[in-house]
Amino acid sequence: MAAALEELINNIQEMVQEAWTLPLSSDKCVIERERMLDLIDELRSTLPADIKMAAEIVQQKNQMMSEGRRELDTMRKRLEEEARKMLNKTEIMQEARKRAKEIIGNAEIQARELRRAAGEYCDESLKRTEEALALSAEEVKKARAKFRAAGKNG
């Protein structure tokens, strides 16, 4: 279409250049009216198709750019969401590690306290048992002494 349009313009230019110049005028000429009108009609019929084609090309370009922008926005949003999720996972992992350290630390403190309390309880229980055994041993000694004394006297 562009070639046809260019050819028509070249034909009009050639017609004007080959036209007879009017006497006493260097900028006016005589051209064949019918031939010029035919060229203008051809130009008019060709021009709308070319303009329509150019408009379609511009529309396609704009549509492609819009689609590209939409795809870019979609991709950017998806990547931002993925980055946000990864950041959240990282933050969650850091928080979980921190919490795990706190739990382990508290468990170690409680274990030490339980060992200390168990040690104290065992020591106290053994002390009471020792005292009870000592008291029982003393009573056994007294009972034995009474038994011996009763056997010697008897």
C-alpha positions as CSV (number, residue, x, y, z in Angstrom):
1,M,0.0,0.0,0.0
2,A,2.8,2.4,0.9
3,A,4.4,1.7,-2.5
4,A,1.1,2.5,-4.3
5,L,0.8,5.7,-2.4
6,E,4.3,6.7,-3.2
7,E,3.9,5.9,-6.8
8,L,0.7,8.1,-7.0
9,I,2.6,11.0,-5.4
10,N,5.5,10.5,-7.8
11,N,3.1,10.6,-10.8
12,I,1.5,13.8,-9.6
13,Q,4.9,15.4,-9.1
14,E,6.0,14.2,-12.6
15,M,2.8,15.7,-14.1
16,V,3.5,19.0,-12.5
17,Q,7.1,19.0,-13.5
18,E,6.3,18.2,-17.1
19,A,3.4,20.7,-17.3
20,W,3.6,23.7,-19.6
21,T,4.5,26.9,-17.9
22,L,2.0,29.8,-18.6
23,P,3.5,32.7,-20.5
24,L,4.7,35.6,-18.3
25,S,4.5,33.3,-15.2
26,S,7.2,31.0,-13.8
27,D,5.1,29.5,-11.0
28,K,1.9,28.6,-12.9
29,C,1.4,25.7,-15.3
30,V,-1.1,23.9,-17.4
31,I,-1.9,20.3,-16.6
32,E,-4.4,17.8,-17.9
33,R,-7.4,18.1,-15.7
34,E,-8.8,14.6,-16.2
35,R,-5.5,12.9,-15.6
36,M,-4.9,14.9,-12.4
37,L,-8.4,14.2,-11.1
38,D,-7.9,10.5,-11.8
39,L,-4.6,10.5,-9.9
40,I,-6.3,12.4,-7.0
41,D,-9.1,9.9,-6.9
42,E,-6.6,7.0,-6.8
43,L,-4.8,8.8,-4.1
44,R,-8.0,9.2,-2.1
45,S,-8.9,5.6,-2.5
46,T,-5.4,4.4,-1.6
47,L,-4.9,6.8,1.3
48,P,-7.7,5.6,3.6
49,A,-6.4,2.0,3.3
50,D,-2.9,3.2,4.2
51,I,-4.2,5.3,7.0
52,K,-6.4,2.5,8.3
53,M,-3.4,0.1,8.1
54,A,-1.2,2.6,9.9
55,A,-3.9,3.1,12.6
56,E,-4.1,-0.7,13.0
57,I,-0.4,-0.9,13.4
58,V,-0.4,1.8,16.0
59,Q,-3.3,0.1,17.8
60,Q,-1.5,-3.2,17.7
61,K,1.7,-1.6,19.1
62,N,-0.3,0.1,21.8
63,Q,-2.1,-3.2,22.6
64,M,1.2,-5.0,22.7
65,M,2.7,-2.4,25.0
66,S,-0.4,-2.6,27.3
67,E,-0.1,-6.4,27.4
68,G,3.6,-6.1,28.1
69,R,2.9,-3.6,31.0
70,R,0.2,-5.9,32.4
71,E,2.5,-8.9,32.2
72,L,5.3,-6.9,33.8
73,D,3.0,-5.7,36.6
74,T,1.7,-9.2,37.2
75,M,5.2,-10.5,37.2
76,R,6.4,-7.7,39.5
77,K,3.5,-8.3,41.9
78,R,4.1,-12.1,41.9
79,L,7.8,-11.6,42.6
80,E,7.1,-9.1,45.4
81,E,4.7,-11.6,46.9
82,E,7.2,-14.4,46.7
83,A,9.8,-12.1,48.3
84,R,7.4,-11.1,51.0
85,K,6.7,-14.8,51.7
86,M,10.4,-15.7,51.7
87,L,10.9,-12.8,54.1
88,N,8.1,-14.0,56.3
89,K,9.5,-17.5,56.3
90,T,12.9,-16.1,57.2
91,E,11.3,-14.0,60.0
92,I,9.3,-17.0,61.2
93,M,12.4,-19.2,61.2
94,Q,14.3,-16.6,63.1
95,E,11.5,-16.2,65.6
96,A,11.2,-20.0,65.9
97,R,15.0,-20.3,66.5
98,K,14.8,-17.6,69.1
99,R,11.8,-19.2,70.8
100,A,13.6,-22.6,70.7
101,K,16.6,-21.1,72.4
102,E,14.4,-19.6,75.0
103,I,12.6,-22.9,75.6
104,I,15.9,-24.8,75.8
105,G,17.3,-22.2,78.1
106,N,14.3,-22.4,80.4
107,A,14.3,-26.2,80.3
108,E,18.0,-26.2,81.3
109,I,17.3,-23.8,84.2
110,Q,14.3,-26.0,85.3
111,A,16.4,-29.2,84.9
112,R,19.2,-27.6,87.1
113,E,16.5,-26.5,89.6
114,L,15.0,-30.0,89.6
115,R,18.4,-31.7,90.1
116,R,19.1,-29.3,93.0
117,A,15.7,-29.8,94.6
118,A,16.0,-33.6,94.0
119,G,19.4,-33.6,95.6
120,E,18.1,-31.6,98.6
121,Y,15.1,-33.9,98.9
122,C,17.3,-37.0,98.8
123,D,19.8,-35.5,101.3
124,E,16.9,-34.6,103.6
125,S,15.3,-38.0,103.2
126,L,18.5,-39.8,103.9
127,K,19.2,-37.6,106.9
128,R,15.7,-38.4,108.4
129,T,16.3,-42.1,107.6
130,E,19.7,-41.9,109.2
131,E,18.2,-40.2,112.3
132,A,15.3,-42.8,112.4
133,L,17.8,-45.6,112.0
134,A,20.0,-44.1,114.7
135,L,17.0,-43.8,117.0
136,S,16.0,-47.4,116.1
137,A,19.6,-48.6,116.7
138,E,19.5,-46.9,120.1
139,E,16.2,-48.6,120.9
140,V,17.6,-51.9,119.8
141,K,20.7,-51.4,122.0
142,K,18.4,-50.5,124.9
143,A,16.2,-53.6,124.2
144,R,19.2,-55.8,123.9
145,A,20.7,-54.4,127.1
146,K,17.3,-55.1,128.9
147,F,17.3,-58.6,127.4
148,R,20.8,-59.2,128.6
149,A,20.1,-57.8,132.0
150,A,17.0,-59.9,132.3
151,G,19.0,-63.0,131.2
152,K,21.7,-62.5,133.7
153,N,19.2,-61.9,136.4
154,G,17.1,-64.8,135.6
